Amino acid sequence: MDVRRRQAAKIPQSDKIAAGELPMKPHHHHHPKASDALPLPLYLTNGLFFTMFFSVMYFLLTRWREKIRNSTPLHVVTLSELAALVSL
């Protein structure tokens, strides 16, 4: 439901300012968008995150394969693997 304020008579802005009232500014609500994550064009942001995601996944999958070949438990995590998981 739209609630609007009625004005009895139009009072010129100059009279309002002279009376000590500040002019009303319109309310602009800025809702964050997905493209606000980085101040770059959306295609560059998508390319950056796409590259980061798949490079981290490639690193983790190769490490997983090495662990299986060496019979190392998968829950033993190195610092670089932990950083990759956090960045993922």
PDB file of N, CA, C and O in Angstrom:
ATOM      1  N   MET A   1       0.848  -1.162   0.000  1.00  0.00           N
ATOM      2  CA  MET A   1       0.000   0.000   0.000  1.00  0.00           C
ATOM      3  C   MET A   1       0.894   1.225   0.000  1.00  0.00           C
ATOM      4  O   MET A   1       1.879   1.294   0.736  1.00  0.00           O
ATOM      5  N   ASP A   2       0.549   2.169  -0.816  1.00  0.00           N
ATOM      6  CA  ASP A   2       1.355   3.363  -0.961  1.00  0.00           C
ATOM      7  C   ASP A   2       0.772   4.472  -0.087  1.00  0.00           C
ATOM      8  O   ASP A   2      -0.384   4.859  -0.256  1.00  0.00           O
ATOM      9  N   VAL A   3       1.558   4.968   0.823  1.00  0.00           N
ATOM     10  CA  VAL A   3       1.110   6.043   1.702  1.00  0.00           C
ATOM     11  C   VAL A   3       1.772   7.326   1.237  1.00  0.00           C
ATOM     12  O   VAL A   3       2.996   7.413   1.139  1.00  0.00           O
ATOM     13  N   ARG A   4       0.949   8.313   0.956  1.00  0.00           N
ATOM     14  CA  ARG A   4       1.491   9.589   0.475  1.00  0.00           C
ATOM     15  C   ARG A   4       1.050  10.712   1.394  1.00  0.00           C
ATOM     16  O   ARG A   4       0.009  10.636   2.046  1.00  0.00           O
ATOM     17  N   ARG A   5       1.844  11.730   1.429  1.00  0.00           N
ATOM     18  CA  ARG A   5       1.562  12.884   2.258  1.00  0.00           C
ATOM     19  C   ARG A   5       0.850  13.938   1.405  1.00  0.00           C
ATOM     20  O   ARG A   5       1.304  14.275   0.311  1.00  0.00           O
ATOM     21  N   ARG A   6      -0.260  14.449   1.916  1.00  0.00           N
ATOM     22  CA  ARG A   6      -0.981  15.502   1.201  1.00  0.00           C
ATOM     23  C   ARG A   6      -0.452  16.853   1.627  1.00  0.00           C
ATOM     24  O   ARG A   6      -0.101  17.086   2.783  1.00  0.00           O
ATOM     25  N   GLN A   7      -0.411  17.719   0.656  1.00  0.00           N
ATOM     26  CA  GLN A   7      -0.023  19.097   0.957  1.00  0.00           C
ATOM     27  C   GLN A   7      -1.254  19.973   0.704  1.00  0.00           C
ATOM     28  O   GLN A   7      -1.859  19.915  -0.367  1.00  0.00           O
ATOM     29  N   ALA A   8      -1.612  20.775   1.693  1.00  0.00           N
ATOM     30  CA  ALA A   8      -2.800  21.618   1.575  1.00  0.00           C
ATOM     31  C   ALA A   8      -2.602  22.670   0.492  1.00  0.00           C
ATOM     32  O   ALA A   8      -3.471  22.868  -0.356  1.00  0.00           O
ATOM     33  N   ALA A   9      -1.492  23.322   0.522  1.00  0.00           N
ATOM     34  CA  ALA A   9      -1.201  24.340  -0.485  1.00  0.00           C
ATOM     35  C   ALA A   9       0.279  24.267  -0.798  1.00  0.00           C
ATOM     36  O   ALA A   9       1.101  24.001   0.078  1.00  0.00           O
ATOM     37  N   LYS A  10       0.604  24.504  -2.041  1.00  0.00           N
ATOM     38  CA  LYS A  10       2.007  24.501  -2.446  1.00  0.00           C
ATOM     39  C   LYS A  10       2.683  25.758  -1.910  1.00  0.00           C
ATOM     40  O   LYS A  10       2.279  26.882  -2.208  1.00  0.00           O
ATOM     41  N   ILE A  11       3.732  25.532  -1.104  1.00  0.00           N
ATOM     42  CA  ILE A  11       4.506  26.658  -0.578  1.00  0.00           C
ATOM     43  C   ILE A  11       5.807  26.696  -1.353  1.00  0.00           C
ATOM     44  O   ILE A  11       6.495  25.677  -1.430  1.00  0.00           O
ATOM     45  N   PRO A  12       6.171  27.825  -1.928  1.00  0.00           N
ATOM     46  CA  PRO A  12       7.414  27.903  -2.687  1.00  0.00           C
ATOM     47  C   PRO A  12       8.626  27.579  -1.809  1.00  0.00           C
ATOM     48  O   PRO A  12       8.635  27.849  -0.608  1.00  0.00           O
ATOM     49  N   GLN A  13       9.641  26.995  -2.438  1.00  0.00           N
ATOM     50  CA  GLN A  13      10.860  26.599  -1.713  1.00  0.00           C
ATOM     51  C   GLN A  13      11.519  27.793  -1.040  1.00  0.00           C
ATOM     52  O   GLN A  13      12.057  27.665   0.060  1.00  0.00           O
ATOM     53  N   SER A  14      11.483  28.949  -1.686  1.00  0.00           N
ATOM     54  CA  SER A  14      12.152  30.124  -1.105  1.00  0.00           C
ATOM     55  C   SER A  14      11.496  30.526   0.209  1.00  0.00           C
ATOM     56  O   SER A  14      12.187  30.973   1.125  1.00  0.00           O
ATOM     57  N   ASP A  15      10.155  30.375   0.326  1.00  0.00           N
ATOM     58  CA  ASP A  15       9.478  30.700   1.580  1.00  0.00           C
ATOM     59  C   ASP A  15       9.832  29.699   2.673  1.00  0.00           C
ATOM     60  O   ASP A  15       9.970  30.071   3.839  1.00  0.00           O
ATOM     61  N   LYS A  16       9.981  28.420   2.297  1.00  0.00           N
ATOM     62  CA  LYS A  16      10.348  27.401   3.277  1.00  0.00           C
ATOM     63  C   LYS A  16      11.749  27.648   3.823  1.00  0.00           C
ATOM     64  O   LYS A  16      11.986  27.529   5.025  1.00  0.00           O
ATOM     65  N   ILE A  17      12.674  27.994   2.929  1.00  0.00           N
ATOM     66  CA  ILE A  17      14.051  28.253   3.357  1.00  0.00           C
ATOM     67  C   ILE A  17      14.091  29.487   4.242  1.00  0.00           C
ATOM     68  O   ILE A  17      14.823  29.518   5.230  1.00  0.00           O
ATOM     69  N   ALA A  18      13.307  30.510   3.895  1.00  0.00           N
ATOM     70  CA  ALA A  18      13.270  31.723   4.707  1.00  0.00           C
ATOM     71  C   ALA A  18      12.682  31.424   6.077  1.00  0.00           C
ATOM     72  O   ALA A  18      13.055  32.065   7.060  1.00  0.00           O
ATOM     73  N   ALA A  19      11.755  30.446   6.162  1.00  0.00           N
ATOM     74  CA  ALA A  19      11.130  30.115   7.441  1.00  0.00           C
ATOM     75  C   ALA A  19      12.032  29.211   8.288  1.00  0.00           C
ATOM     76  O   ALA A  19      11.703  28.911   9.435  1.00  0.00           O
ATOM     77  N   GLY A  20      13.155  28.780   7.732  1.00  0.00           N
ATOM     78  CA  GLY A  20      14.087  27.972   8.497  1.00  0.00           C
ATOM     79  C   GLY A  20      13.951  26.484   8.260  1.00  0.00           C
ATOM     80  O   GLY A  20      14.642  25.691   8.900  1.00  0.00           O
ATOM     81  N   GLU A  21      13.066  26.085   7.345  1.00  0.00           N
ATOM     82  CA  GLU A  21      12.914  24.672   7.041  1.00  0.00           C
ATOM     83  C   GLU A  21      13.928  24.270   5.981  1.00  0.00           C
ATOM     84  O   GLU A  21      14.180  25.011   5.031  1.00  0.00           O
ATOM     85  N   LEU A  22      14.498  23.101   6.154  1.00  0.00           N
ATOM     86  CA  LEU A  22      15.416  22.587   5.149  1.00  0.00           C
ATOM     87  C   LEU A  22      14.618  21.891   4.049  1.00  0.00           C
ATOM     88  O   LEU A  22      13.626  21.219   4.334  1.00  0.00           O
ATOM     89  N   PRO A  23      15.040  22.046   2.808  1.00  0.00           N
ATOM     90  CA  PRO A  23      14.326  21.358   1.728  1.00  0.00           C
ATOM     91  C   PRO A  23      14.481  19.846   1.876  1.00  0.00           C
ATOM     92  O   PRO A  23      15.546  19.345   2.238  1.00  0.00           O
ATOM     93  N   MET A  24      13.397  19.138   1.587  1.00  0.00           N
ATOM     94  CA  MET A  24      13.428  17.681   1.713  1.00  0.00           C
ATOM     95  C   MET A  24      14.151  17.081   0.523  1.00  0.00           C
ATOM     96  O   MET A  24      13.941  17.484  -0.621  1.00  0.00           O
ATOM     97  N   LYS A  25      15.001  16.117   0.810  1.00  0.00           N
ATOM     98  CA  LYS A  25      15.712  15.413  -0.246  1.00  0.00           C
ATOM     99  C   LYS A  25      14.987  14.101  -0.518  1.00  0.00           C
ATOM    100  O   LYS A  25      14.457  13.478   0.402  1.00  0.00           O
ATOM    101  N   PRO A  26      14.964  13.689  -1.765  1.00  0.00           N
ATOM    102  CA  PRO A  26      14.328  12.400  -2.047  1.00  0.00           C
ATOM    103  C   PRO A  26      15.143  11.256  -1.453  1.00  0.00           C
ATOM    104  O   PRO A  26      16.372  11.311  -1.414  1.00  0.00           O
ATOM    105  N   HIS A  27      14.453  10.231  -0.997  1.00  0.00           N
ATOM    106  CA  HIS A  27      15.119   9.078  -0.401  1.00  0.00           C
ATOM    107  C   HIS A  27      15.481   8.094  -1.498  1.00  0.00           C
ATOM    108  O   HIS A  27      14.614   7.584  -2.207  1.00  0.00           O
ATOM    109  N   HIS A  28      16.762   7.838  -1.624  1.00  0.00           N
ATOM    110  CA  HIS A  28      17.228   6.847  -2.583  1.00  0.00           C
ATOM    111  C   HIS A  28      17.842   5.702  -1.804  1.00  0.00           C
ATOM    112  O   HIS A  28      18.891   5.858  -1.178  1.00  0.00           O
ATOM    113  N   HIS A  29      17.193   4.557  -1.843  1.00  0.00           N
ATOM    114  CA  HIS A  29      17.717   3.380  -1.163  1.00  0.00           C
ATOM    115  C   HIS A  29      18.564   2.602  -2.140  1.00  0.00           C
ATOM    116  O   HIS A  29      18.106   2.226  -3.219  1.00  0.00           O
ATOM    117  N   HIS A  30      19.816   2.362  -1.753  1.00  0.00           N
ATOM    118  CA  HIS A  30      20.727   1.601  -2.610  1.00  0.00           C
ATOM    119  C   HIS A  30      20.825   0.188  -2.073  1.00  0.00           C
ATOM    120  O   HIS A  30      21.371  -0.044  -0.995  1.00  0.00           O
ATOM    121  N   HIS A  31      20.293  -0.749  -2.834  1.00  0.00           N
ATOM    122  CA  HIS A  31      20.402  -2.155  -2.461  1.00  0.00           C
ATOM    123  C   HIS A  31      21.634  -2.720  -3.146  1.00  0.00           C
ATOM    124  O   HIS A  31      21.799  -2.549  -4.354  1.00  0.00           O
ATOM    125  N   PRO A  32      22.509  -3.396  -2.393  1.00  0.00           N
ATOM    126  CA  PRO A  32      23.735  -3.918  -3.011  1.00  0.00           C
ATOM    127  C   PRO A  32      23.422  -4.973  -4.063  1.00  0.00           C
ATOM    128  O   PRO A  32      22.516  -5.792  -3.901  1.00  0.00           O
ATOM    129  N   LYS A  33      24.185  -4.933  -5.133  1.00  0.00           N
ATOM    130  CA  LYS A  33      24.044  -5.907  -6.211  1.00  0.00           C
ATOM    131  C   LYS A  33      25.234  -6.857  -6.167  1.00  0.00           C
ATOM    132  O   LYS A  33      26.223  -6.609  -5.477  1.00  0.00           O
ATOM    133  N   ALA A  34      25.119  -7.936  -6.907  1.00  0.00           N
ATOM    134  CA  ALA A  34      26.214  -8.905  -6.965  1.00  0.00           C
ATOM    135  C   ALA A  34      27.460  -8.270  -7.563  1.00  0.00           C
ATOM    136  O   ALA A  34      28.574  -8.658  -7.214  1.00  0.00           O
ATOM    137  N   SER A  35      27.294  -7.310  -8.447  1.00  0.00           N
ATOM    138  CA  SER A  35      28.440  -6.683  -9.088  1.00  0.00           C
ATOM    139  C   SER A  35      29.144  -5.674  -8.184  1.00  0.00           C
ATOM    140  O   SER A  35      30.171  -5.115  -8.570  1.00  0.00           O
ATOM    141  N   ASP A  36      28.606  -5.431  -6.980  1.00  0.00           N
ATOM    142  CA  ASP A  36      29.246  -4.504  -6.043  1.00  0.00           C
ATOM    143  C   ASP A  36      30.383  -5.147  -5.267  1.00  0.00           C
ATOM    144  O   ASP A  36      31.035  -4.468  -4.473  1.00  0.00           O
ATOM    145  N   ALA A  37      30.646  -6.445  -5.469  1.00  0.00           N
ATOM    146  CA  ALA A  37      31.714  -7.125  -4.733  1.00  0.00           C
ATOM    147  C   ALA A  37      33.066  -6.508  -5.064  1.00  0.00           C
ATOM    148  O   ALA A  37      33.875  -6.273  -4.167  1.00  0.00           O
ATOM    149  N   LEU A  38      33.312  -6.251  -6.309  1.00  0.00           N
ATOM    150  CA  LEU A  38      34.535  -5.584  -6.745  1.00  0.00           C
ATOM    151  C   LEU A  38      34.152  -4.428  -7.661  1.00  0.00           C
ATOM    152  O   LEU A  38      33.220  -4.558  -8.455  1.00  0.00           O
ATOM    153  N   PRO A  39      34.848  -3.308  -7.567  1.00  0.00           N
ATOM    154  CA  PRO A  39      34.507  -2.177  -8.437  1.00  0.00           C
ATOM    155  C   PRO A  39      35.063  -2.366  -9.853  1.00  0.00           C
ATOM    156  O   PRO A  39      35.778  -1.504 -10.364  1.00  0.00           O
ATOM    157  N   LEU A  40      34.737  -3.475 -10.467  1.00  0.00           N
ATOM    158  CA  LEU A  40      35.166  -3.797 -11.826  1.00  0.00           C
ATOM    159  C   LEU A  40      33.937  -4.104 -12.654  1.00  0.00           C
ATOM    160  O   LEU A  40      32.873  -4.375 -12.099  1.00  0.00           O
ATOM    161  N   PRO A  41      34.059  -4.070 -13.961  1.00  0.00           N
ATOM    162  CA  PRO A  41      32.930  -4.522 -14.777  1.00  0.00           C
ATOM    163  C   PRO A  41      32.598  -5.974 -14.458  1.00  0.00           C
ATOM    164  O   PRO A  41      33.464  -6.747 -14.049  1.00  0.00           O
ATOM    165  N   LEU A  42      31.354  -6.326 -14.647  1.00  0.00           N
ATOM    166  CA  LEU A  42      30.875  -7.640 -14.238  1.00  0.00           C
ATOM    167  C   LEU A  42      31.598  -8.770 -14.955  1.00  0.00           C
ATOM    168  O   LEU A  42      31.850  -9.814 -14.352  1.00  0.00           O
ATOM    169  N   TYR A  43      31.938  -8.589 -16.227  1.00  0.00           N
ATOM    170  CA  TYR A  43      32.619  -9.669 -16.955  1.00  0.00           C
ATOM    171  C   TYR A  43      34.019  -9.910 -16.402  1.00  0.00           C
ATOM    172  O   TYR A  43      34.491 -11.047 -16.411  1.00  0.00           O
ATOM    173  N   LEU A  44      34.691  -8.868 -15.921  1.00  0.00           N
ATOM    174  CA  LEU A  44      36.013  -9.053 -15.310  1.00  0.00           C
ATOM    175  C   LEU A  44      35.902  -9.729 -13.938  1.00  0.00           C
ATOM    176  O   LEU A  44      36.706 -10.596 -13.597  1.00  0.00           O
ATOM    177  N   THR A  45      34.903  -9.324 -13.165  1.00  0.00           N
ATOM    178  CA  THR A  45      34.681  -9.939 -11.861  1.00  0.00           C
ATOM    179  C   THR A  45      34.364 -11.421 -12.025  1.00  0.00           C
ATOM    180  O   THR A  45      34.911 -12.258 -11.307  1.00  0.00           O
ATOM    181  N   ASN A  46      33.480 -11.747 -12.972  1.00  0.00           N
ATOM    182  CA  ASN A  46      33.140 -13.148 -13.219  1.00  0.00           C
ATOM    183  C   ASN A  46      34.366 -13.931 -13.679  1.00  0.00           C
ATOM    184  O   ASN A  46      34.582 -15.056 -13.228  1.00  0.00           O
ATOM    185  N   GLY A  47      35.160 -13.360 -14.558  1.00  0.00           N
ATOM    186  CA  GLY A  47      36.362 -14.038 -15.039  1.00  0.00           C
ATOM    187  C   GLY A  47      37.353 -14.289 -13.920  1.00  0.00           C
ATOM    188  O   GLY A  47      37.968 -15.354 -13.856  1.00  0.00           O
ATOM    189  N   LEU A  48      37.512 -13.313 -13.037  1.00  0.00           N
ATOM    190  CA  LEU A  48      38.440 -13.458 -11.914  1.00  0.00           C
ATOM    191  C   LEU A  48      37.996 -14.579 -10.977  1.00  0.00           C
ATOM    192  O   LEU A  48      38.796 -15.444 -10.621  1.00  0.00           O
ATOM    193  N   PHE A  49      36.717 -14.566 -10.573  1.00  0.00           N
ATOM    194  CA  PHE A  49      36.243 -15.585  -9.655  1.00  0.00           C
ATOM    195  C   PHE A  49      36.181 -16.959 -10.308  1.00  0.00           C
ATOM    196  O   PHE A  49      36.424 -17.964  -9.640  1.00  0.00           O
ATOM    197  N   PHE A  50      35.863 -17.025 -11.586  1.00  0.00           N
ATOM    198  CA  PHE A  50      35.857 -18.289 -12.322  1.00  0.00           C
ATOM    199  C   PHE A  50      37.258 -18.891 -12.320  1.00  0.00           C
ATOM    200  O   PHE A  50      37.425 -20.081 -12.052  1.00  0.00           O
ATOM    201  N   THR A  51      38.269 -18.069 -12.619  1.00  0.00           N
ATOM    202  CA  THR A  51      39.656 -18.532 -12.640  1.00  0.00           C
ATOM    203  C   THR A  51      40.118 -18.973 -11.261  1.00  0.00           C
ATOM    204  O   THR A  51      40.746 -20.023 -11.124  1.00  0.00           O
ATOM    205  N   MET A  52      39.814 -18.183 -10.243  1.00  0.00           N
ATOM    206  CA  MET A  52      40.218 -18.542  -8.885  1.00  0.00           C
ATOM    207  C   MET A  52      39.570 -19.849  -8.449  1.00  0.00           C
ATOM    208  O   MET A  52      40.245 -20.714  -7.891  1.00  0.00           O
ATOM    209  N   PHE A  53      38.272 -20.006  -8.693  1.00  0.00           N
ATOM    210  CA  PHE A  53      37.560 -21.202  -8.262  1.00  0.00           C
ATOM    211  C   PHE A  53      38.154 -22.459  -8.893  1.00  0.00           C
ATOM    212  O   PHE A  53      38.436 -23.429  -8.189  1.00  0.00           O
ATOM    213  N   PHE A  54      38.349 -22.452 -10.222  1.00  0.00           N
ATOM    214  CA  PHE A  54      38.821 -23.656 -10.877  1.00  0.00           C
ATOM    215  C   PHE A  54      40.299 -23.934 -10.626  1.00  0.00           C
ATOM    216  O   PHE A  54      40.712 -25.094 -10.644  1.00  0.00           O
ATOM    217  N   SER A  55      41.104 -22.904 -10.392  1.00  0.00           N
ATOM    218  CA  SER A  55      42.500 -23.163 -10.055  1.00  0.00           C
ATOM    219  C   SER A  55      42.618 -23.770  -8.652  1.00  0.00           C
ATOM    220  O   SER A  55      43.440 -24.660  -8.434  1.00  0.00           O
ATOM    221  N   VAL A  56      41.811 -23.302  -7.707  1.00  0.00           N
ATOM    222  CA  VAL A  56      41.819 -23.879  -6.356  1.00  0.00           C
ATOM    223  C   VAL A  56      41.296 -25.314  -6.392  1.00  0.00           C
ATOM    224  O   VAL A  56      41.845 -26.189  -5.723  1.00  0.00           O
ATOM    225  N   MET A  57      40.243 -25.559  -7.165  1.00  0.00           N
ATOM    226  CA  MET A  57      39.713 -26.920  -7.274  1.00  0.00           C
ATOM    227  C   MET A  57      40.742 -27.857  -7.905  1.00  0.00           C
ATOM    228  O   MET A  57      40.878 -29.000  -7.467  1.00  0.00           O
ATOM    229  N   TYR A  58      41.467 -27.395  -8.924  1.00  0.00           N
ATOM    230  CA  TYR A  58      42.492 -28.211  -9.557  1.00  0.00           C
ATOM    231  C   TYR A  58      43.591 -28.563  -8.554  1.00  0.00           C
ATOM    232  O   TYR A  58      44.034 -29.709  -8.484  1.00  0.00           O
ATOM    233  N   PHE A  59      44.029 -27.561  -7.775  1.00  0.00           N
ATOM    234  CA  PHE A  59      45.053 -27.786  -6.758  1.00  0.00           C
ATOM    235  C   PHE A  59      44.596 -28.824  -5.736  1.00  0.00           C
ATOM    236  O   PHE A  59      45.339 -29.749  -5.408  1.00  0.00           O
ATOM    237  N   LEU A  60      43.368 -28.668  -5.233  1.00  0.00           N
ATOM    238  CA  LEU A  60      42.884 -29.607  -4.217  1.00  0.00           C
ATOM    239  C   LEU A  60      42.706 -31.013  -4.769  1.00  0.00           C
ATOM    240  O   LEU A  60      42.993 -31.984  -4.068  1.00  0.00           O
ATOM    241  N   LEU A  61      42.245 -31.146  -5.992  1.00  0.00           N
ATOM    242  CA  LEU A  61      42.076 -32.477  -6.581  1.00  0.00           C
ATOM    243  C   LEU A  61      43.418 -33.164  -6.837  1.00  0.00           C
ATOM    244  O   LEU A  61      43.538 -34.375  -6.649  1.00  0.00           O
ATOM    245  N   THR A  62      44.432 -32.397  -7.266  1.00  0.00           N
ATOM    246  CA  THR A  62      45.757 -33.010  -7.456  1.00  0.00           C
ATOM    247  C   THR A  62      46.354 -33.428  -6.113  1.00  0.00           C
ATOM    248  O   THR A  62      46.987 -34.480  -6.019  1.00  0.00           O
ATOM    249  N   ARG A  63      46.161 -32.617  -5.077  1.00  0.00           N
ATOM    250  CA  ARG A  63      46.648 -32.990  -3.741  1.00  0.00           C
ATOM    251  C   ARG A  63      45.929 -34.230  -3.237  1.00  0.00           C
ATOM    252  O   ARG A  63      46.549 -35.081  -2.598  1.00  0.00           O
ATOM    253  N   TRP A  64      44.639 -34.351  -3.508  1.00  0.00           N
ATOM    254  CA  TRP A  64      43.853 -35.509  -3.100  1.00  0.00           C
ATOM    255  C   TRP A  64      44.372 -36.776  -3.790  1.00  0.00           C
ATOM    256  O   TRP A  64      44.487 -37.838  -3.178  1.00  0.00           O
ATOM    257  N   ARG A  65      44.678 -36.629  -5.080  1.00  0.00           N
ATOM    258  CA  ARG A  65      45.221 -37.775  -5.821  1.00  0.00           C
ATOM    259  C   ARG A  65      46.570 -38.207  -5.249  1.00  0.00           C
ATOM    260  O   ARG A  65      46.833 -39.403  -5.119  1.00  0.00           O
ATOM    261  N   GLU A  66      47.436 -37.229  -4.901  1.00  0.00           N
ATOM    262  CA  GLU A  66      48.739 -37.552  -4.303  1.00  0.00           C
ATOM    263  C   GLU A  66      48.565 -38.255  -2.954  1.00  0.00           C
ATOM    264  O   GLU A  66      49.296 -39.194  -2.639  1.00  0.00           O
ATOM    265  N   LYS A  67      47.605 -37.799  -2.172  1.00  0.00           N
ATOM    266  CA  LYS A  67      47.369 -38.419  -0.865  1.00  0.00           C
ATOM    267  C   LYS A  67      46.899 -39.856  -1.027  1.00  0.00           C
ATOM    268  O   LYS A  67      47.313 -40.734  -0.270  1.00  0.00           O
ATOM    269  N   ILE A  68      46.039 -40.101  -2.004  1.00  0.00           N
ATOM    270  CA  ILE A  68      45.556 -41.472  -2.229  1.00  0.00           C
ATOM    271  C   ILE A  68      46.711 -42.364  -2.677  1.00  0.00           C
ATOM    272  O   ILE A  68      46.813 -43.507  -2.233  1.00  0.00           O
ATOM    273  N   ARG A  69      47.586 -41.856  -3.553  1.00  0.00           N
ATOM    274  CA  ARG A  69      48.730 -42.649  -4.022  1.00  0.00           C
ATOM    275  C   ARG A  69      49.722 -42.946  -2.901  1.00  0.00           C
ATOM    276  O   ARG A  69      50.321 -44.021  -2.862  1.00  0.00           O
ATOM    277  N   ASN A  70      49.891 -41.991  -1.992  1.00  0.00           N
ATOM    278  CA  ASN A  70      50.864 -42.158  -0.899  1.00  0.00           C
ATOM    279  C   ASN A  70      50.246 -42.748   0.359  1.00  0.00           C
ATOM    280  O   ASN A  70      50.931 -42.881   1.373  1.00  0.00           O
ATOM    281  N   SER A  71      48.988 -43.098   0.316  1.00  0.00           N
ATOM    282  CA  SER A  71      48.259 -43.638   1.469  1.00  0.00           C
ATOM    283  C   SER A  71      48.271 -42.692   2.665  1.00  0.00           C
ATOM    284  O   SER A  71      48.357 -43.132   3.811  1.00  0.00           O
ATOM    285  N   THR A  72      48.186 -41.415   2.396  1.00  0.00           N
ATOM    286  CA  THR A  72      48.087 -40.409   3.452  1.00  0.00           C
ATOM    287  C   THR A  72      46.600 -40.179   3.744  1.00  0.00           C
ATOM    288  O   THR A  72      45.810 -40.056   2.808  1.00  0.00           O
ATOM    289  N   PRO A  73      46.206 -40.118   5.003  1.00  0.00           N
ATOM    290  CA  PRO A  73      44.791 -39.859   5.300  1.00  0.00           C
ATOM    291  C   PRO A  73      44.344 -38.501   4.734  1.00  0.00           C
ATOM    292  O   PRO A  73      45.087 -37.521   4.793  1.00  0.00           O
ATOM    293  N   LEU A  74      43.138 -38.460   4.193  1.00  0.00           N
ATOM    294  CA  LEU A  74      42.649 -37.226   3.566  1.00  0.00           C
ATOM    295  C   LEU A  74      42.378 -36.119   4.574  1.00  0.00           C
ATOM    296  O   LEU A  74      42.377 -34.942   4.213  1.00  0.00           O
ATOM    297  N   HIS A  75      42.149 -36.481   5.839  1.00  0.00           N
ATOM    298  CA  HIS A  75      41.858 -35.453   6.831  1.00  0.00           C
ATOM    299  C   HIS A  75      43.119 -34.765   7.347  1.00  0.00           C
ATOM    300  O   HIS A  75      43.017 -33.786   8.087  1.00  0.00           O
ATOM    301  N   VAL A  76      44.304 -35.249   6.979  1.00  0.00           N
ATOM    302  CA  VAL A  76      45.549 -34.561   7.331  1.00  0.00           C
ATOM    303  C   VAL A  76      45.737 -33.438   6.310  1.00  0.00           C
ATOM    304  O   VAL A  76      45.945 -33.697   5.125  1.00  0.00           O
ATOM    305  N   VAL A  77      45.664 -32.213   6.770  1.00  0.00           N
ATOM    306  CA  VAL A  77      45.643 -31.060   5.878  1.00  0.00           C
ATOM    307  C   VAL A  77      46.874 -30.197   6.124  1.00  0.00           C
ATOM    308  O   VAL A  77      47.194 -29.863   7.264  1.00  0.00           O
ATOM    309  N   THR A  78      47.562 -29.840   5.036  1.00  0.00           N
ATOM    310  CA  THR A  78      48.702 -28.931   5.154  1.00  0.00           C
ATOM    311  C   THR A  78      48.191 -27.490   5.180  1.00  0.00           C
ATOM    312  O   THR A  78      47.006 -27.229   4.974  1.00  0.00           O
ATOM    313  N   LEU A  79      49.111 -26.569   5.438  1.00  0.00           N
ATOM    314  CA  LEU A  79      48.728 -25.150   5.501  1.00  0.00           C
ATOM    315  C   LEU A  79      48.244 -24.652   4.146  1.00  0.00           C
ATOM    316  O   LEU A  79      47.284 -23.884   4.080  1.00  0.00           O
ATOM    317  N   SER A  80      48.897 -25.078   3.058  1.00  0.00           N
ATOM    318  CA  SER A  80      48.468 -24.633   1.727  1.00  0.00           C
ATOM    319  C   SER A  80      47.091 -25.201   1.375  1.00  0.00           C
ATOM    320  O   SER A  80      46.286 -24.515   0.744  1.00  0.00           O
ATOM    321  N   GLU A  81      46.814 -26.436   1.771  1.00  0.00           N
ATOM    322  CA  GLU A  81      45.486 -27.011   1.542  1.00  0.00           C
ATOM    323  C   GLU A  81      44.423 -26.293   2.357  1.00  0.00           C
ATOM    324  O   GLU A  81      43.311 -26.065   1.881  1.00  0.00           O
ATOM    325  N   LEU A  82      44.769 -25.942   3.575  1.00  0.00           N
ATOM    326  CA  LEU A  82      43.830 -25.214   4.418  1.00  0.00           C
ATOM    327  C   LEU A  82      43.517 -23.836   3.817  1.00  0.00           C
ATOM    328  O   LEU A  82      42.366 -23.400   3.807  1.00  0.00           O
ATOM    329  N   ALA A  83      44.553 -23.164   3.321  1.00  0.00           N
ATOM    330  CA  ALA A  83      44.340 -21.857   2.684  1.00  0.00           C
ATOM    331  C   ALA A  83      43.473 -22.002   1.425  1.00  0.00           C
ATOM    332  O   ALA A  83      42.627 -21.150   1.154  1.00  0.00           O
ATOM    333  N   ALA A  84      43.681 -23.068   0.669  1.00  0.00           N
ATOM    334  CA  ALA A  84      42.867 -23.299  -0.517  1.00  0.00           C
ATOM    335  C   ALA A  84      41.416 -23.573  -0.152  1.00  0.00           C
ATOM    336  O   ALA A  84      40.500 -23.097  -0.823  1.00  0.00           O
ATOM    337  N   LEU A  85      41.206 -24.344   0.917  1.00  0.00           N
ATOM    338  CA  LEU A  85      39.837 -24.614   1.352  1.00  0.00           C
ATOM    339  C   LEU A  85      39.129 -23.351   1.840  1.00  0.00           C
ATOM    340  O   LEU A  85      37.945 -23.151   1.570  1.00  0.00           O
ATOM    341  N   VAL A  86      39.855 -22.511   2.553  1.00  0.00           N
ATOM    342  CA  VAL A  86      39.269 -21.255   3.037  1.00  0.00           C
ATOM    343  C   VAL A  86      38.940 -20.336   1.870  1.00  0.00           C
ATOM    344  O   VAL A  86      37.886 -19.699   1.864  1.00  0.00           O
ATOM    345  N   SER A  87      39.825 -20.258   0.886  1.00  0.00           N
ATOM    346  CA  SER A  87      39.570 -19.390  -0.265  1.00  0.00           C
ATOM    347  C   SER A  87      38.452 -19.922  -1.134  1.00  0.00           C
ATOM    348  O   SER A  87      37.781 -19.163  -1.832  1.00  0.00           O
ATOM    349  N   LEU A  88      38.250 -21.247  -1.089  1.00  0.00           N
ATOM    350  CA  LEU A  88      37.165 -21.845  -1.883  1.00  0.00           C
ATOM    351  C   LEU A  88      35.826 -21.423  -1.323  1.00  0.00           C
ATOM    352  O   LEU A  88      34.785 -21.819  -1.848  1.00  0.00           O
TER     353      LEU A  88
END
